[in-house]
Amino acid sequence: MPPQPRKKRAAAAPKSRADNFAPAPAAHVDNPPKAENEHKSPLYILLVFPILLVIASLSLVTFLYLRALDPLYGSIATNIHLDKVVWAGTIAGAFGPVPSPWPTLAIFGGLIAAIPVSSYWTALHTGRLGSPVSGAILTHAAVLFPVVYFGVSLVKRIVVIFEGHSSENSMARFTILPACATSIIGLQAIWGGLLKAYSFGYSDGDILRTLGGVGVALYACSLAFLSASSSGKKDGNGEDSSNSMFSRQLIIPGVVISLLPIVLRRLESPVLPQPLTEPYTHPSFPLRILSSVPSVTGIVVVGESLPSDTWVPGTPEAYPTSLRYLRASHSILGGVWMGDKISTRTKGAAPLLDSEGTPLGDSIYSAFVLQEAVRLVDTNDRAIQSGKERALFIGLGAGVAVTSFARRDIDTTVIEIDPAVYNASRQYFGLPDLGDDKVFLDDARTVISEKRRTALHDGGPTADTYDYVVHDCFSGGGVPAHLFTTQFWEDLKVIMNPDGVVAVNFAGSLSSNPAKAILFTLQKSFGQCRIYHDSPPDQDDLANSFVNLVFFCSPSTKPLSFRSPSEADYAGSHLRALIFDSLQDREIDPKLIRGDVKDGESWVLNDTNNRLTDWQQTGALEHWNVMRGILPEPFWATY
């Protein structure tokens, strides 16, 4: 065998003493060099930032989409199956086919920019199915699902790029993608808080079109970038492709970016300008919108159902006309009759006027007049001084009951969470100026807690106590659950006259879980309550009907009784006379609400055990159908 070449032997590394030692530990072998880690860190940060940006954008877009849907479906119907649609879009986006990242970004941006238009028209047509749940699901599937799909697909593409540049096994796709759905839903409260705390001066549609436009513009810029990076390469025939690269690098992006503002303007929402600068009259329906303002509880609208030219007095109407209404989201907060439907019991009596001097008639809802019956509580054995009464209203609505109290020179204070509702009541429904110290535009829980602390700090009941409290926060088919707990009622009792009375409004079915929970909670907090409804006294099947209930409760142990009304109590109103004269026929036996429940304690609502929001879902959906049955589609589609 020929000897090995000396060159090969010389090339071998000389054996050193270190070769006699055991191999280095595995950890030292597996760990990448420090320089490599430092090289990966900027790339990781660079890729994580767009991932977080896309997820945050998805959450914000979902929030604004829900706000766009709220006037047509209400918050409860839109949220019932929202999480399922978001999760479906996330899973589909994580595993479904998608184009490359930049076209995905363009589609994602285009879908976002179109939401103001697509959500309105889709919801308008699905609402005609007559089911708020089915209609909302179909709208989510047509509008929101594609947005989530392409947004999550974009996140997946970025994660794949990150994993492709990493020599390590990455778990990013298994942690980031499931986090998308959780973050989209979980961040909703943050956006609500930001928009409530700061006035950015931009409408929801402006934000959506801007976000979408940025996505499309970035795609256009990417064409120039990708074209520049591939310039100088030969095409399939071996020729220089500089000319085609030039067209992609400058002409196409220039055309896209130039046309983008024009296209975005075409995607403006079909709803009215908000705030509305001048009254709008519907072109094909007897409807006029006087005001439309986005606010903390949704879009607050003041509209008028104009008189029909073909209606004959005394004959049935297809829908109510000659009225002015106040609307928030998909709920009518109140309204008054107008024109030929204004009628008083006293000839020559001065009618209620709005800020422009337009005469206003009775309330279109009898529930607000029923609440006024709190003044009819017999005060002979109660420490309530006639002529010195003080009243607190929690929830304003159109201000019908508040105005009635104020016109009787009752010292009246109002707590209303929505400034737009207060402004509308002042301008369009004749609410008088109560004084700045008598109006609190904040959450009632916050205001009542502060008043309680002030009363206790002063050493007990002070002059800031109320003989009458009217609690009416019903809107959108439900009530705010945190204003119906034992803790809230205990705070309220601190600032009430011990002989005072509270009137609590609730709308729903007598046999419903919310009605049971509210009854047991009020009875536990106040000791005694009497319940009345505003439907016709002879209405059949009252137990299973959707009705307005008013619970009259008092912390006093003295019997809760009502005196007979006088003509002065009617204040010239036919509706007050009708409700007050039939009050005894409107009382409801608490047994109709309690049913077979033996242990009422388990139904009591408190801050740690409050299922009222979940229980109200059925009633809210029924309320949606009731509203659609009273007023036709143009009333809900015009805002």
C-alpha positions as CSV (number, residue, x, y, z in Angstrom):
1,M,0.0,0.0,0.0
2,P,1.6,3.3,-1.0
3,P,2.4,5.7,1.8
4,Q,0.1,8.6,2.4
5,P,1.2,11.9,0.9
6,R,3.0,14.1,3.3
7,K,0.9,17.0,2.2
8,K,-2.2,15.4,3.6
9,R,-0.5,14.7,6.9
10,A,0.8,18.2,7.1
11,A,-2.7,19.6,6.6
12,A,-4.1,17.8,9.6
13,A,-4.4,20.0,12.7
14,P,-1.7,19.2,15.3
15,K,-3.0,17.3,18.2
16,S,-3.1,19.3,21.4
17,R,-3.5,18.5,25.0
18,A,-7.1,19.7,24.8
19,D,-7.9,16.8,22.6
20,N,-7.6,14.5,25.6
21,F,-10.5,16.1,27.4
22,A,-14.1,15.0,27.3
23,P,-16.4,16.8,24.7
24,A,-17.9,20.2,25.8
25,P,-21.3,20.0,27.4
26,A,-24.3,19.9,24.9
27,A,-25.5,23.3,26.1
28,H,-22.4,24.9,24.8
29,V,-22.8,23.2,21.4
30,D,-26.5,24.1,21.0
31,N,-26.3,27.7,22.1
32,P,-25.8,30.0,19.1
33,P,-22.9,32.4,19.2
34,K,-23.6,35.7,20.9
35,A,-23.0,37.6,17.7
36,E,-25.8,35.6,16.0
37,N,-28.3,36.4,18.7
38,E,-27.5,40.0,18.4
39,H,-28.1,39.8,14.7
40,K,-31.6,38.2,15.2
41,S,-32.8,40.6,17.8
42,P,-33.5,43.6,15.5
43,L,-35.2,41.3,13.0
44,Y,-37.4,39.9,15.7
45,I,-38.4,43.3,16.9
46,L,-38.9,44.5,13.3
47,L,-41.4,41.7,12.6
48,V,-43.2,41.7,15.9
49,F,-44.1,45.4,15.5
50,P,-46.3,44.8,12.4
51,I,-47.8,41.8,14.0
52,L,-49.0,43.8,17.0
53,L,-50.1,46.6,14.6
54,V,-52.3,44.3,12.6
55,I,-53.8,42.7,15.7
56,A,-54.6,46.2,17.2
57,S,-56.0,47.3,13.9
58,L,-58.3,44.3,13.8
59,S,-59.6,45.0,17.2
60,L,-60.2,48.7,16.5
61,V,-61.9,47.8,13.2
62,T,-64.2,45.3,15.0
63,F,-65.1,47.9,17.6
64,L,-66.0,50.5,14.9
65,Y,-67.9,47.9,12.9
66,L,-70.0,47.1,15.9
67,R,-70.7,50.8,16.4
68,A,-71.8,51.0,12.8
69,L,-74.2,48.1,13.3
70,D,-75.6,49.3,16.6
71,P,-78.3,51.6,15.2
72,L,-79.7,48.8,13.1
73,Y,-79.5,45.8,15.5
74,G,-78.6,47.1,19.0
75,S,-75.6,46.1,21.0
76,I,-77.1,42.9,22.4
77,A,-78.0,41.3,19.1
78,T,-74.7,42.2,17.5
79,N,-72.6,40.7,20.4
80,I,-74.4,37.4,21.0
81,H,-72.4,35.4,18.4
82,L,-69.6,37.9,17.7
83,D,-66.9,35.8,19.4
84,K,-67.8,32.7,17.3
85,V,-67.5,34.7,14.0
86,V,-64.2,36.2,15.1
87,W,-62.8,32.7,16.1
88,A,-64.0,31.3,12.8
89,G,-62.3,34.0,10.8
90,T,-59.1,33.5,12.9
91,I,-59.0,29.8,12.3
92,A,-59.8,30.1,8.6
93,G,-57.1,32.8,8.2
94,A,-54.5,30.7,10.0
95,F,-55.0,27.6,7.8
96,G,-56.7,28.8,4.7
97,P,-55.1,29.8,1.4
98,V,-54.0,33.4,0.9
99,P,-51.9,35.4,-1.6
100,S,-48.5,36.8,-0.8
101,P,-48.2,39.4,2.0
102,W,-48.5,42.6,0.0
103,P,-51.7,41.6,-2.0
104,T,-53.1,40.4,1.3
105,L,-52.5,43.8,2.8
106,A,-54.2,45.4,-0.1
107,I,-57.3,43.2,0.2
108,F,-57.3,43.7,4.0
109,G,-57.2,47.5,3.6
110,G,-59.9,47.5,0.9
111,L,-62.3,45.5,3.1
112,I,-61.7,47.9,6.0
113,A,-62.3,51.0,3.9
114,A,-65.6,49.5,2.6
115,I,-67.0,48.8,6.1
116,P,-69.1,52.0,6.4
117,V,-70.9,51.1,3.2
118,S,-70.9,47.3,3.4
119,S,-72.1,47.1,7.0
120,Y,-75.0,49.5,6.5
121,W,-76.5,47.9,3.3
122,T,-75.9,44.3,4.5
123,A,-77.5,45.0,7.9
124,L,-80.4,46.8,6.2
125,H,-81.2,43.8,4.0
126,T,-80.6,41.1,6.7
127,G,-82.8,43.1,9.1
128,R,-85.8,42.4,6.8
129,L,-85.6,38.7,7.8
130,G,-87.3,39.7,11.1
131,S,-84.7,38.0,13.3
132,P,-82.1,40.2,15.0
133,V,-79.9,37.2,15.8
134,S,-79.9,35.6,12.3
135,G,-79.6,39.0,10.7
136,A,-76.6,40.0,12.8
137,I,-74.8,36.6,12.1
138,L,-75.3,37.0,8.4
139,T,-74.0,40.5,8.5
140,H,-70.9,39.4,10.5
141,A,-70.3,36.6,8.0
142,A,-70.5,39.0,5.0
143,V,-68.6,42.0,6.4
144,L,-66.5,41.1,9.5
145,F,-65.4,37.5,8.7
146,P,-63.5,38.5,5.5
147,V,-61.7,41.3,7.4
148,V,-60.6,38.9,10.2
149,Y,-59.7,36.2,7.7
150,F,-57.3,38.4,5.7
151,G,-56.0,40.2,8.8
152,V,-55.0,37.0,10.5
153,S,-53.6,35.7,7.2
154,L,-51.4,38.7,7.1
155,V,-50.2,38.0,10.6
156,K,-49.5,34.4,9.6
157,R,-47.5,35.5,6.6
158,I,-45.3,37.7,8.8
159,V,-44.8,34.9,11.3
160,V,-43.8,32.6,8.5
161,I,-41.2,35.2,7.3
162,F,-39.9,35.4,10.9
163,E,-39.6,31.6,11.2
164,G,-37.8,31.4,7.8
165,H,-35.1,33.8,9.1
166,S,-34.7,31.8,12.3
167,S,-32.4,28.8,12.7
168,E,-34.3,27.8,15.8
169,N,-37.6,26.0,16.2
170,S,-40.2,28.8,16.7
171,M,-43.5,28.5,18.5
172,A,-44.7,31.8,17.2
173,R,-47.4,30.6,14.9
174,F,-48.9,28.4,17.7
175,T,-49.0,31.3,20.2
176,I,-49.7,34.5,18.1
177,L,-52.5,33.1,15.9
178,P,-54.7,31.9,18.7
179,A,-54.0,35.2,20.5
180,C,-55.5,37.1,17.6
181,A,-59.1,36.2,18.4
182,T,-58.6,36.8,22.1
183,S,-57.1,40.2,21.5
184,I,-59.7,41.3,18.9
185,I,-62.4,40.8,21.5
186,G,-60.5,41.6,24.6
187,L,-59.4,45.1,23.5
188,Q,-62.9,46.4,22.8
189,A,-63.2,48.1,26.2
190,I,-59.9,50.0,25.6
191,W,-61.2,51.5,22.4
192,G,-64.4,52.5,24.0
193,G,-62.6,54.2,26.9
194,L,-60.2,56.1,24.5
195,L,-63.0,57.4,22.4
196,K,-65.0,58.4,25.5
197,A,-62.0,60.2,27.0
198,Y,-60.7,61.9,23.9
199,S,-62.5,63.7,21.1
200,F,-60.4,63.2,18.0
201,G,-62.7,65.1,15.7
202,Y,-63.0,62.2,13.3
203,S,-66.0,60.1,12.6
204,D,-65.9,56.3,12.8
205,G,-66.1,56.2,9.0
206,D,-63.1,58.5,8.6
207,I,-61.0,56.2,10.8
208,L,-62.0,53.1,8.9
209,R,-61.4,54.7,5.5
210,T,-58.0,56.0,6.7
211,L,-56.9,52.7,8.0
212,G,-58.0,50.9,4.9
213,G,-56.4,53.6,2.7
214,V,-53.1,53.2,4.4
215,G,-53.1,49.5,3.7
216,V,-53.8,50.0,0.0
217,A,-51.2,52.8,-0.2
218,L,-48.5,50.6,1.4
219,Y,-49.3,47.9,-1.1
220,A,-48.8,50.4,-4.0
221,C,-45.5,51.5,-2.5
222,S,-44.4,47.9,-2.2
223,L,-44.8,47.6,-6.0
224,A,-42.2,50.3,-6.4
225,F,-39.9,48.7,-3.8
226,L,-40.1,45.2,-5.2
227,S,-39.6,46.5,-8.8
228,A,-36.5,48.4,-7.7
229,S,-35.0,45.4,-6.0
230,S,-35.4,43.3,-9.2
231,S,-34.2,45.9,-11.7
232,G,-31.4,44.9,-14.0
233,K,-32.5,41.3,-14.1
234,K,-33.1,39.6,-17.5
235,D,-36.6,38.5,-18.6
236,G,-37.4,35.0,-20.0
237,N,-35.8,36.0,-23.4
238,G,-32.6,37.1,-21.8
239,E,-33.4,40.8,-22.4
240,D,-33.2,43.6,-19.9
241,S,-36.7,44.2,-18.2
242,S,-36.0,47.8,-17.2
243,N,-38.9,49.2,-19.2
244,S,-41.4,46.9,-17.5
245,M,-39.8,47.5,-14.2
246,F,-40.1,51.3,-14.7
247,S,-43.8,51.0,-15.3
248,R,-44.3,48.9,-12.2
249,Q,-41.9,51.1,-10.1
250,L,-43.6,54.4,-10.9
251,I,-46.6,54.3,-13.1
252,I,-48.8,51.7,-11.3
253,P,-48.1,53.0,-7.7
254,G,-48.7,56.6,-8.9
255,V,-52.0,55.7,-10.5
256,V,-53.2,53.7,-7.4
257,I,-52.2,56.5,-4.9
258,S,-53.7,59.2,-7.1
259,L,-57.1,57.4,-7.4
260,L,-57.2,56.3,-3.8
261,P,-58.7,59.6,-2.4
262,I,-61.4,59.5,-5.0
263,V,-62.3,55.9,-4.3
264,L,-62.3,56.5,-0.5
265,R,-64.7,59.4,-0.9
266,R,-67.0,57.0,-2.7
267,L,-66.9,54.7,0.3
268,E,-68.4,57.3,2.7
269,S,-71.2,55.9,4.9
270,P,-74.7,56.3,3.4
271,V,-76.0,57.6,6.8
272,L,-76.5,61.3,7.4
273,P,-73.6,63.6,8.3
274,Q,-72.9,63.6,12.0
275,P,-73.5,65.9,13.6
276,L,-76.3,66.9,11.3
277,T,-76.0,70.6,10.3
278,E,-79.5,71.1,9.0
279,P,-82.8,69.1,9.1
280,Y,-83.1,66.3,6.6
281,T,-86.4,65.3,5.0
282,H,-86.7,61.8,3.6
283,P,-87.3,61.9,-0.2
284,S,-89.9,59.2,-0.3
285,F,-91.3,58.8,3.2
286,P,-93.0,61.3,5.6
287,L,-90.0,61.5,7.9
288,R,-87.8,64.4,9.0
289,I,-84.6,64.1,11.0
290,L,-83.8,67.2,13.1
291,S,-80.6,66.1,14.7
292,S,-78.2,63.2,14.5
293,V,-75.2,63.2,16.9
294,P,-72.7,60.4,17.7
295,S,-72.3,60.1,21.4
296,V,-71.3,57.8,24.3
297,T,-74.5,55.6,24.1
298,G,-74.5,55.5,20.3
299,I,-76.0,57.7,17.7
300,V,-78.6,60.0,19.3
301,V,-81.3,61.0,16.8
302,V,-84.3,63.4,17.0
303,G,-86.8,62.8,14.3
304,E,-90.4,63.5,13.3
305,S,-93.0,61.3,11.8
306,L,-94.8,63.8,9.6
307,P,-98.6,63.7,9.2
308,S,-99.9,61.6,6.4
309,D,-101.9,63.4,3.7
310,T,-104.3,60.5,3.4
311,W,-105.0,59.9,7.1
312,V,-108.5,60.6,8.4
313,P,-108.9,61.5,12.1
314,G,-110.5,58.7,14.1
315,T,-109.4,55.9,11.7
316,P,-106.5,53.5,12.4
317,E,-103.0,54.4,11.2
318,A,-100.5,52.0,9.6
319,Y,-97.9,53.5,12.0
320,P,-97.9,56.5,14.4
321,T,-97.7,59.9,12.7
322,S,-97.5,63.5,13.9
323,L,-94.9,62.8,16.6
324,R,-91.4,63.8,17.5
325,Y,-89.2,61.0,18.9
326,L,-85.8,60.7,20.6
327,R,-83.7,57.7,19.6
328,A,-80.5,56.2,20.9
329,S,-79.1,53.2,19.0
330,H,-82.0,50.9,18.2
331,S,-84.3,52.2,21.0
332,I,-86.8,55.0,21.3
333,L,-86.1,56.9,24.5
334,G,-89.3,58.9,24.4
335,G,-91.3,61.3,22.3
336,V,-94.3,63.6,22.2
337,W,-97.3,64.1,19.9
338,M,-97.4,67.1,17.6
339,G,-99.6,69.1,15.3
340,D,-103.2,68.0,15.1
341,K,-102.6,65.4,17.9
342,I,-101.9,68.0,20.5
343,S,-104.9,68.1,22.9
344,T,-105.4,69.4,26.4
345,R,-108.1,69.1,29.0
346,T,-108.0,72.8,29.7
347,K,-108.9,75.2,26.9
348,G,-106.5,78.1,26.5
349,A,-103.8,76.4,28.6
350,A,-100.2,77.3,27.5
351,P,-98.7,74.3,25.8
352,L,-95.2,73.0,26.3
353,L,-92.8,74.6,23.8
354,D,-89.4,73.5,22.4
355,S,-86.5,76.0,22.1
356,E,-87.9,77.3,18.8
357,G,-91.4,77.8,20.2
358,T,-93.0,74.8,18.5
359,P,-95.9,73.4,20.6
360,L,-95.5,69.9,22.0
361,G,-98.2,67.5,23.2
362,D,-98.5,64.5,25.5
363,S,-95.9,61.8,25.8
364,I,-96.2,59.0,23.2
365,Y,-95.3,56.5,26.0
366,S,-97.5,56.1,29.0
367,A,-94.7,54.6,31.0
368,F,-93.2,58.1,31.7
369,V,-96.6,59.3,33.0
370,L,-96.9,56.1,35.2
371,Q,-93.5,57.0,36.8
372,E,-95.0,60.4,37.7
373,A,-97.4,58.6,40.0
374,V,-94.7,58.6,42.6
375,R,-96.1,62.1,43.4
376,L,-99.4,60.4,44.3
377,V,-98.0,58.5,47.2
378,D,-99.9,59.4,50.3
379,T,-97.7,61.7,52.4
380,N,-100.0,62.3,55.4
381,D,-97.9,60.1,57.6
382,R,-94.6,60.7,55.8
383,A,-92.0,63.3,56.4
384,I,-92.4,64.8,53.0
385,Q,-93.3,68.5,53.1
386,S,-95.7,69.7,50.4
387,G,-94.2,72.5,48.3
388,K,-90.6,71.6,49.4
389,E,-90.3,68.2,47.7
390,R,-86.9,67.3,46.1
391,A,-86.7,64.8,43.3
392,L,-83.8,62.9,41.7
393,F,-84.1,61.4,38.2
394,I,-81.6,58.7,37.2
395,G,-81.9,58.6,33.4
396,L,-83.5,61.5,31.5
397,G,-84.8,60.2,28.1
398,A,-86.8,62.9,26.4
399,G,-87.3,64.6,29.8
400,V,-91.1,64.2,29.9
401,A,-91.4,63.3,33.6
402,V,-88.5,65.7,34.5
403,T,-90.3,68.6,32.8
404,S,-93.5,67.8,34.6
405,F,-91.8,67.8,38.0
406,A,-89.9,71.0,37.2
407,R,-93.1,72.8,36.0
408,R,-94.6,72.0,39.4
409,D,-91.7,73.8,41.1
410,I,-90.3,70.6,42.5
411,D,-86.6,70.9,43.2
412,T,-85.3,68.4,40.5
413,T,-81.9,66.9,39.9
414,V,-81.0,64.8,36.9
415,I,-78.3,62.2,36.3
416,E,-77.8,61.3,32.6
417,I,-74.8,59.6,31.2
418,D,-75.2,60.9,27.7
419,P,-74.7,64.7,27.1
420,A,-76.3,64.4,23.6
421,V,-79.5,63.1,25.2
422,Y,-79.6,66.0,27.6
423,N,-78.9,68.5,24.8
424,A,-81.7,67.0,22.7
425,S,-84.2,67.2,25.6
426,R,-83.3,70.8,26.1
427,Q,-83.6,71.8,22.5
428,Y,-86.4,69.7,21.1
429,F,-88.6,68.5,24.0
430,G,-89.1,71.5,26.2
431,L,-86.8,70.5,29.2
432,P,-86.3,73.7,31.2
433,D,-83.0,74.9,32.6
434,L,-82.6,73.1,35.9
435,G,-79.3,74.8,36.8
436,D,-75.7,73.6,36.4
437,D,-75.7,72.2,39.9
438,K,-78.8,70.1,39.2
439,V,-77.5,68.2,36.1
440,F,-74.8,65.5,36.3
441,L,-73.7,64.1,33.0
442,D,-72.0,61.0,34.2
443,D,-72.6,57.3,35.1
444,A,-75.2,57.2,37.9
445,R,-73.1,54.7,39.9
446,T,-70.3,57.3,40.1
447,V,-72.5,60.2,41.0
448,I,-74.5,58.3,43.6
449,S,-71.4,57.0,45.3
450,E,-69.9,60.5,45.5
451,K,-73.2,61.9,47.0
452,R,-73.2,59.0,49.5
453,R,-69.6,59.8,50.6
454,T,-70.5,63.5,50.9
455,A,-73.5,62.6,53.1
456,L,-71.6,60.3,55.3
457,H,-68.7,62.7,55.6
458,D,-71.1,65.4,56.8
459,G,-72.2,63.1,59.6
460,G,-75.5,61.8,58.3
461,P,-78.5,62.9,56.2
462,T,-78.1,66.4,54.9
463,A,-80.1,68.9,52.8
464,D,-79.0,66.8,49.8
465,T,-81.6,64.1,50.3
466,Y,-84.5,63.3,48.0
467,D,-88.1,62.6,48.6
468,Y,-88.8,61.1,45.2
469,V,-86.4,59.1,43.0
470,V,-87.3,58.1,39.4
471,H,-84.9,55.4,38.1
472,D,-85.4,54.8,34.4
473,C,-82.3,53.6,32.5
474,F,-84.0,51.2,30.1
475,S,-82.5,51.5,26.6
476,G,-81.8,49.1,23.7
477,G,-83.9,46.3,25.2
478,G,-82.2,46.2,28.6
479,V,-80.9,48.1,31.7
480,P,-77.4,48.6,33.0
481,A,-76.9,45.7,35.4
482,H,-74.5,47.7,37.7
483,L,-77.4,50.1,38.6
484,F,-79.6,47.3,39.9
485,T,-77.4,45.7,42.6
486,T,-78.0,45.8,46.4
487,Q,-74.8,47.9,46.7
488,F,-76.3,50.5,44.4
489,W,-79.6,50.6,46.2
490,E,-77.8,50.9,49.6
491,D,-75.9,53.9,48.4
492,L,-79.1,55.4,47.0
493,K,-80.9,55.0,50.4
494,V,-78.2,57.1,52.1
495,I,-79.2,60.2,50.1
496,M,-83.0,59.5,50.2
497,N,-85.5,60.8,52.7
498,P,-86.2,57.8,55.0
499,D,-89.9,58.2,54.1
500,G,-89.1,58.8,50.4
501,V,-90.2,56.7,47.5
502,V,-88.3,55.4,44.4
503,A,-90.0,54.5,41.1
504,V,-88.0,51.9,39.1
505,N,-88.8,51.3,35.5
506,F,-88.3,48.0,33.7
507,A,-89.6,46.6,30.4
508,G,-90.0,42.9,29.7
509,S,-92.0,39.9,30.4
510,L,-93.5,39.3,33.9
511,S,-92.3,35.7,34.0
512,S,-88.7,36.6,32.8
513,N,-85.6,36.0,34.9
514,P,-84.7,39.8,34.9
515,A,-88.1,40.7,36.3
516,K,-87.7,38.1,39.1
517,A,-84.2,39.3,39.9
518,I,-85.2,42.9,40.0
519,L,-88.2,42.2,42.2
520,F,-86.2,40.1,44.8
521,T,-83.4,42.6,44.9
522,L,-85.7,45.6,45.4
523,Q,-87.6,43.8,48.1
524,K,-84.4,42.9,49.9
525,S,-83.1,46.5,49.7
526,F,-86.3,48.4,50.5
527,G,-88.5,46.0,52.3
528,Q,-91.8,46.9,50.5
529,C,-92.7,47.4,46.8
530,R,-95.8,47.8,44.7
531,I,-95.8,47.1,41.0
532,Y,-97.8,48.7,38.2
533,H,-97.9,48.3,34.4
534,D,-98.7,50.8,31.7
535,S,-100.7,48.5,29.3
536,P,-104.5,48.6,29.0
537,P,-105.9,47.4,32.3
538,D,-108.0,44.8,30.5
539,Q,-105.2,43.4,28.4
540,D,-105.3,39.6,27.9
541,D,-102.3,37.4,28.7
542,L,-100.5,40.1,30.5
543,A,-98.1,37.6,32.1
544,N,-96.6,36.7,28.8
545,S,-96.6,40.1,27.2
546,F,-93.7,42.6,26.8
547,V,-94.8,45.4,29.1
548,N,-93.4,48.4,31.0
549,L,-93.3,47.9,34.7
550,V,-92.8,50.5,37.4
551,F,-91.8,49.3,40.9
552,F,-92.7,51.8,43.6
553,C,-90.5,51.1,46.7
554,S,-89.7,52.8,50.0
555,P,-87.2,52.2,52.8
556,S,-89.9,53.3,55.2
557,T,-91.9,50.7,57.2
558,K,-95.0,52.9,56.8
559,P,-97.7,51.5,54.4
560,L,-97.1,52.5,50.8
561,S,-100.5,53.9,49.5
562,F,-101.6,56.3,46.8
563,R,-104.0,59.1,47.1
564,S,-106.7,59.9,44.6
565,P,-105.6,62.3,41.9
566,S,-107.0,65.8,41.5
567,E,-107.4,67.9,38.3
568,A,-104.2,69.7,39.2
569,D,-102.3,66.4,39.0
570,Y,-103.4,66.0,35.4
571,A,-101.8,69.4,34.4
572,G,-104.2,69.5,31.4
573,S,-103.0,66.1,30.1
574,H,-105.5,63.5,28.9
575,L,-102.9,60.8,29.2
576,R,-102.2,61.6,32.9
577,A,-105.9,61.5,33.6
578,L,-106.1,58.1,31.9
579,I,-103.2,56.6,33.8
580,F,-103.8,58.1,37.2
581,D,-107.5,57.4,37.3
582,S,-106.9,53.7,36.4
583,L,-103.9,53.3,38.7
584,Q,-105.5,50.8,41.0
585,D,-106.5,48.6,38.0
586,R,-102.9,48.5,36.8
587,E,-101.4,46.9,39.9
588,I,-99.6,43.6,39.5
589,D,-99.5,40.9,42.1
590,P,-95.8,40.1,42.9
591,K,-96.8,36.4,42.7
592,L,-97.1,36.7,38.9
593,I,-93.4,37.6,38.8
594,R,-92.1,35.3,41.6
595,G,-93.9,32.3,40.1
596,D,-92.8,29.0,41.9
597,V,-89.6,30.5,43.2
598,K,-89.2,29.6,46.9
599,D,-85.7,30.9,47.6
600,G,-85.6,34.5,46.5
601,E,-82.2,35.1,48.0
602,S,-80.5,33.3,45.1
603,W,-82.0,35.8,42.7
604,V,-80.7,38.9,44.5
605,L,-78.3,40.9,42.4
606,N,-75.1,42.2,43.8
607,D,-71.7,43.3,42.5
608,T,-70.2,39.8,42.7
609,N,-73.2,37.9,41.5
610,N,-75.0,39.7,38.7
611,R,-76.3,37.8,35.8
612,L,-78.8,40.5,34.7
613,T,-76.9,41.3,31.5
614,D,-77.0,37.7,30.3
615,W,-80.6,37.2,31.4
616,Q,-81.7,40.3,29.4
617,Q,-80.7,38.9,26.0
618,T,-84.1,37.3,25.3
619,G,-86.0,40.4,26.3
620,A,-83.7,42.6,24.2
621,L,-84.3,40.5,21.1
622,E,-88.1,40.7,21.7
623,H,-87.8,44.4,22.2
624,W,-86.1,44.7,18.8
625,N,-89.1,43.0,17.1
626,V,-91.6,45.2,19.1
627,M,-89.8,48.3,17.9
628,R,-89.8,47.1,14.3
629,G,-93.5,46.4,14.6
630,I,-94.3,49.9,15.8
631,L,-92.2,51.9,13.4
632,P,-91.4,50.9,9.8
633,E,-88.0,50.4,8.4
634,P,-87.3,54.0,7.2
635,F,-87.4,55.2,10.9
636,W,-84.5,52.8,11.7
637,A,-82.6,53.1,8.5
638,T,-82.4,56.9,8.6
639,Y,-80.0,58.4,11.1
